[in-house]
Amino acid sequence: MDALLKGITKGEPLLVVGLVDTDAVEKAKSVHDTFPTASAALGRIMSSALLLSSLLKTGQKVMVQVSGDGPLQGGLAEADASGHVRGYVKRPHVHMGLKDGKLDVGRAIGTGYLNVIKDLGIREYYRGIVPLQSGEIATDLAYYLNASEQLPAAVSLGVYVDADNSVKASGGFLIHPLPGAGEDAIGRLENRLKGIRPVSAMILDGMGPRDIMEEAAGLPVDIREQKNVSYFCPCTRERVLDAIAALGAAEIDELVGKGEPAKAECHFCRKEYLVSREELLALLMDTYSGPSDTMTS
Ligand SMILES: [Zn+2]
């Protein structure tokens, strides 16, 4: 079952996060009809958002956006502090040959940027952006944490897609030395991680997040937090109308001019919303008078 765990190693002060999100990524694959390389990219982006979400407080959200010049063009995923995740890639029907026996996510994404936006609540946002190091996502996320959040961390991500196109394994881990971790402990960890097998192989062997954390750190872990993970889209009709309102008067006017209901599809769950001509006209009026909720009475 999908879960996200956070803990501290016994003996050495290392923060360890472990994740299995196979079912959520399989769900995302079905929603977006992704081909294997695209499934792997989407899974790794979703896993990145979930690993970062383990550092959030209740009510906060994090979005990881990857954009590149490769055939996939990029994708994004959003996760909240309750283990909900959703995401999409721009070009779902991308599949490329294997590289060293693995799905070639780096080539599918190409060169570009990794962008992280945290919604900290009460209209407070944090943004960080770094150039992609490899496009393989895990090294890019580690680079982002180090460069943008001054949080040195080792990150590993893995997605295994079977011959029948189903997602058989997805997950990852993150290890960050806490204050008090000695140089020798960090050196030992670095050496250990060089020889560690892929996370996808561990999950295929039936290992859960806790097993992954302990295999990665080489130490028993004291679990401090545990969450179930699921693919969940909180989109509503109101938010879709807000998104149309944000297009501006000229675009809405064009939709009204077509004389039929407008179709709006949620990027994350592909649910289709039909917006009537009357609703479009009301939105158009709002763009001239300003949204009612910002008017003072
Ligand atoms: Zn949706």
Residues whose N, C-alpha, C, O or C-beta is under 5 A from the ligand:
A	BS01	ZN	C233 C235 C266 F268 C269 K271
